[in-house]
Amino acid sequence: MNQSVVHGGAIASLIDTAAAFAVLTQIEVDEKVTTTDLTIHYLRPITSGRMTANAQVVRGGRRLFVLSVDVLNDRDVLLATAVTTYIKV
């Protein structure tokens, strides 16, 4: 049986994108940020269905932002979880 699995890099991109949109709610229009680190725990393989990434700002400072991101499938099962940090540039 050959079952397709979503590549970890695609999941990382989804996580980083969700985090970026969350951090945009914390900065001014003319400010820019970039990812400084990203730690992901892949908990289950993603073989079918839809993935949803939910990002939350854990702490927003003057320059650094720490976010947590959960990736869920269409049955709300946790597939991956991450912590990421952004910095204003």
MDAnalysis code that builds the backbone (N, CA, C; Angstrom):
import MDAnalysis as mda
import numpy as np

u = mda.Universe.empty(267, n_residues=89, atom_resindex=np.repeat(np.arange(89), 3), trajectory=True)
u.add_TopologyAttr("name", ["N", "CA", "C"] * 89)
u.add_TopologyAttr("resid", np.arange(1, 90))
u.add_TopologyAttr("resname", ["MET", "ASN", "GLN", "SER", "VAL", "VAL", "HIS", "GLY", "GLY", "ALA", "ILE", "ALA", "SER", "LEU", "ILE", "ASP", "THR", "ALA", "ALA", "ALA", "PHE", "ALA", "VAL", "LEU", "THR", "GLN", "ILE", "GLU", "VAL", "ASP", "GLU", "LYS", "VAL", "THR", "THR", "THR", "ASP", "LEU", "THR", "ILE", "HIS", "TYR", "LEU", "ARG", "PRO", "ILE", "THR", "SER", "GLY", "ARG", "MET", "THR", "ALA", "ASN", "ALA", "GLN", "VAL", "VAL", "ARG", "GLY", "GLY", "ARG", "ARG", "LEU", "PHE", "VAL", "LEU", "SER", "VAL", "ASP", "VAL", "LEU", "ASN", "ASP", "ARG", "ASP", "VAL", "LEU", "LEU", "ALA", "THR", "ALA", "VAL", "THR", "THR", "TYR", "ILE", "LYS", "VAL"])
u.atoms.positions = np.array([
    [0.850, -1.174, 0.000],
    [0.000, 0.000, 0.000],
    [0.891, 1.231, 0.000],
    [0.702, 2.105, -0.963],
    [1.489, 3.331, -1.085],
    [0.591, 4.517, -0.757],
    [0.845, 5.163, 0.369],
    [0.012, 6.279, 0.799],
    [0.835, 7.562, 0.780],
    [0.313, 8.600, 0.155],
    [1.016, 9.871, 0.081],
    [1.000, 10.562, 1.436],
    [2.090, 11.268, 1.725],
    [2.219, 12.016, 2.963],
    [2.652, 13.429, 2.602],
    [2.055, 14.424, 3.254],
    [2.424, 15.816, 3.005],
    [3.843, 16.035, 3.512],
    [4.676, 16.663, 2.702],
    [6.076, 16.920, 3.039],
    [6.175, 17.897, 4.204],
    [7.112, 17.659, 5.096],
    [7.312, 18.513, 6.258],
    [7.602, 19.957, 5.905],
    [8.264, 20.187, 4.783],
    [8.551, 21.554, 4.347],
    [7.287, 22.317, 3.985],
    [6.307, 21.617, 3.430],
    [5.029, 22.260, 3.111],
    [4.293, 22.639, 4.388],
    [4.376, 21.776, 5.395],
    [3.748, 22.077, 6.686],
    [4.461, 23.255, 7.349],
    [5.787, 23.280, 7.270],
    [6.569, 24.399, 7.826],
    [6.183, 25.714, 7.164],
    [5.975, 25.699, 5.861],
    [5.561, 26.903, 5.141],
    [4.188, 27.370, 5.599],
    [3.264, 26.440, 5.780],
    [1.927, 26.776, 6.289],
    [2.035, 27.411, 7.671],
    [2.849, 26.828, 8.538],
    [3.033, 27.350, 9.895],
    [3.618, 28.755, 9.859],
    [4.653, 28.951, 9.065],
    [5.313, 30.260, 8.986],
    [4.372, 31.319, 8.421],
    [3.562, 30.947, 7.453],
    [2.604, 31.887, 6.860],
    [1.524, 32.281, 7.871],
    [0.987, 31.308, 8.592],
    [-0.031, 31.610, 9.613],
    [0.546, 32.521, 10.690],
    [1.779, 32.246, 11.119],
    [2.428, 33.075, 12.140],
    [2.650, 34.492, 11.624],
    [3.049, 34.616, 10.383],
    [3.286, 35.944, 9.797],
    [2.008, 36.777, 9.795],
    [0.895, 36.171, 9.428],
    [-0.371, 36.910, 9.443],
    [-0.770, 37.302, 10.863],
    [-0.491, 36.443, 11.833],
    [-0.810, 36.783, 13.228],
    [0.050, 37.943, 13.724],
    [1.327, 37.931, 13.393],
    [2.213, 39.003, 13.869],
    [1.891, 40.329, 13.167],
    [1.342, 40.277, 11.982],
    [0.946, 41.509, 11.279],
    [-0.111, 42.289, 12.055],
    [-0.872, 41.612, 12.890],
    [-1.884, 42.299, 13.700],
    [-1.255, 43.079, 14.846],
    [0.054, 42.882, 15.066],
    [0.743, 43.497, 16.197],
    [1.666, 44.649, 15.807],
    [1.834, 44.899, 14.514],
    [2.785, 45.913, 14.071],
    [2.099, 46.981, 13.222],
    [2.800, 48.085, 13.042],
    [2.299, 49.166, 12.196],
    [2.466, 48.800, 10.726],
    [1.730, 49.474, 9.863],
    [1.740, 49.185, 8.432],
    [3.136, 49.316, 7.829],
    [3.923, 50.280, 8.283],
    [5.247, 50.512, 7.703],
    [6.356, 49.675, 8.355],
    [6.027, 48.850, 9.350],
    [7.034, 48.030, 10.007],
    [7.176, 46.680, 9.295],
    [8.377, 46.103, 9.401],
    [8.650, 44.807, 8.785],
    [9.196, 43.863, 9.847],
    [8.919, 42.580, 9.660],
    [9.412, 41.541, 10.567],
    [9.993, 40.393, 9.752],
    [10.775, 39.569, 10.421],
    [11.274, 38.348, 9.797],
    [11.360, 37.257, 10.854],
    [11.268, 36.014, 10.406],
    [11.369, 34.867, 11.302],
    [12.803, 34.732, 11.793],
    [12.977, 34.540, 13.108],
    [14.321, 34.292, 13.641],
    [14.521, 32.831, 14.010],
    [13.470, 32.144, 14.384],
    [13.568, 30.705, 14.618],
    [12.188, 30.068, 14.495],
    [12.211, 28.770, 14.257],
    [10.976, 28.009, 14.084],
    [11.241, 26.575, 14.524],
    [10.540, 26.139, 15.561],
    [10.664, 24.765, 16.059],
    [9.324, 24.068, 15.861],
    [9.365, 22.961, 15.133],
    [8.138, 22.235, 14.803],
    [8.204, 20.823, 15.366],
    [7.102, 20.397, 15.941],
    [6.943, 19.006, 16.366],
    [5.870, 18.388, 15.481],
    [6.283, 17.453, 14.627],
    [5.357, 16.739, 13.753],
    [4.800, 15.566, 14.550],
    [3.503, 15.571, 14.804],
    [2.896, 14.577, 15.680],
    [2.253, 13.403, 14.952],
    [1.702, 13.683, 13.778],
    [1.044, 12.640, 12.991],
    [1.281, 12.933, 11.512],
    [1.360, 11.899, 10.688],
    [1.470, 12.145, 9.250],
    [0.158, 12.699, 8.704],
    [0.276, 13.535, 7.720],
    [-0.904, 14.105, 7.064],
    [-1.024, 13.410, 5.716],
    [-2.059, 12.589, 5.581],
    [-2.193, 11.768, 4.387],
    [-3.366, 12.163, 3.502],
    [-4.339, 12.880, 4.062],
    [-5.489, 13.287, 3.255],
    [-6.250, 14.382, 3.993],
    [-7.148, 15.012, 3.287],
    [-7.997, 16.025, 3.903],
    [-7.351, 17.393, 3.950],
    [-7.980, 18.260, 4.706],
    [-7.588, 19.660, 4.808],
    [-6.766, 19.893, 6.072],
    [-5.780, 20.777, 5.959],
    [-5.001, 21.216, 7.115],
    [-5.365, 22.658, 7.432],
    [-5.430, 22.976, 8.707],
    [-5.673, 24.344, 9.150],
    [-4.607, 24.702, 10.172],
    [-4.015, 25.878, 10.009],
    [-3.014, 26.359, 10.967],
    [-3.617, 27.502, 11.771],
    [-3.566, 27.380, 13.086],
    [-4.052, 28.419, 13.994],
    [-2.860, 29.001, 14.729],
    [-2.607, 30.300, 14.514],
    [-1.461, 30.965, 15.132],
    [-1.944, 31.923, 16.206],
    [-1.168, 31.994, 17.284],
    [-1.500, 32.876, 18.402],
    [-0.231, 33.560, 18.881],
    [-0.312, 34.876, 19.078],
    [0.818, 35.615, 19.638],
    [0.865, 35.315, 21.134],
    [1.963, 34.711, 21.571],
    [2.150, 34.384, 22.988],
    [2.681, 35.597, 23.728],
    [3.619, 36.290, 23.095],
    [4.179, 37.508, 23.671],
    [4.608, 38.443, 22.556],
    [4.180, 39.690, 22.671],
    [4.595, 40.712, 21.718],
    [5.330, 41.815, 22.448],
    [6.587, 41.984, 22.133],
    [7.389, 43.036, 22.741],
    [7.617, 44.178, 21.766],
    [8.590, 45.020, 22.086],
    [8.896, 46.129, 21.169],
    [9.554, 45.647, 19.893],
    [10.378, 44.588, 19.986],
    [11.073, 44.084, 18.800],
    [10.804, 42.607, 18.523],
    [10.606, 41.807, 19.562],
    [10.427, 40.361, 19.391],
    [8.989, 39.935, 19.626],
    [8.570, 38.946, 18.852],
    [7.240, 38.366, 18.979],
    [7.379, 36.851, 19.028],
    [6.788, 36.230, 20.029],
    [6.790, 34.773, 20.150],
    [5.377, 34.291, 19.846],
    [5.285, 33.289, 18.985],
    [3.983, 32.769, 18.569],
    [3.950, 31.254, 18.696],
    [2.764, 30.738, 18.974],
    [2.543, 29.297, 18.916],
    [1.576, 29.024, 17.770],
    [1.797, 27.907, 17.093],
    [0.969, 27.548, 15.943],
    [0.614, 26.067, 16.042],
    [-0.665, 25.753, 15.883],
    [-1.134, 24.372, 15.834],
    [-1.681, 24.084, 14.448],
    [-1.358, 22.919, 13.928],
    [-1.892, 22.466, 12.640],
    [-2.854, 21.312, 12.925],
    [-4.084, 21.473, 12.453],
    [-5.148, 20.493, 12.692],
    [-5.673, 19.952, 11.367],
    [-6.213, 18.731, 11.418],
    [-6.872, 18.217, 10.218],
    [-8.354, 18.578, 10.258],
    [-9.115, 18.098, 9.286],
    [-10.530, 18.470, 9.198],
    [-11.397, 17.817, 10.277],
    [-10.803, 16.943, 11.100],
    [-11.509, 16.373, 12.257],
    [-10.996, 16.974, 13.565],
    [-10.245, 18.094, 13.456],
    [-9.652, 18.803, 14.599],
    [-8.650, 17.958, 15.390],
    [-7.978, 17.049, 14.710],
    [-6.901, 16.267, 15.333],
    [-5.598, 17.044, 15.150],
    [-4.839, 17.196, 16.235],
    [-3.579, 17.934, 16.188],
    [-2.536, 17.136, 15.420],
    [-2.008, 17.738, 14.350],
    [-1.037, 17.077, 13.484],
    [0.384, 17.556, 13.730],
    [0.515, 18.847, 14.040],
    [1.832, 19.437, 14.300],
    [1.635, 20.657, 15.190],
    [2.664, 20.964, 15.952],
    [2.633, 22.154, 16.791],
    [3.995, 22.830, 16.691],
    [4.008, 24.151, 16.804],
    [5.256, 24.879, 16.602],
    [5.317, 26.114, 17.513],
    [6.538, 26.540, 17.747],
    [6.805, 27.824, 18.393],
    [7.758, 28.562, 17.479],
    [7.476, 29.830, 17.237],
    [8.304, 30.623, 16.343],
    [8.507, 32.020, 16.912],
    [9.603, 32.635, 16.529],
    [9.918, 33.987, 16.964],
    [10.154, 34.863, 15.745],
    [9.581, 36.056, 15.791],
    [9.785, 37.071, 14.769],
    [10.465, 38.278, 15.397],
    [11.230, 39.005, 14.597],
    [11.877, 40.228, 15.061],
    [11.602, 41.351, 14.074],
    [11.423, 42.545, 14.595],
    [11.280, 43.711, 13.713],
    [12.632, 44.014, 13.092],
    [12.605, 44.359, 11.815],
    [13.847, 44.721, 11.108],
    [13.795, 46.149, 10.630],
])
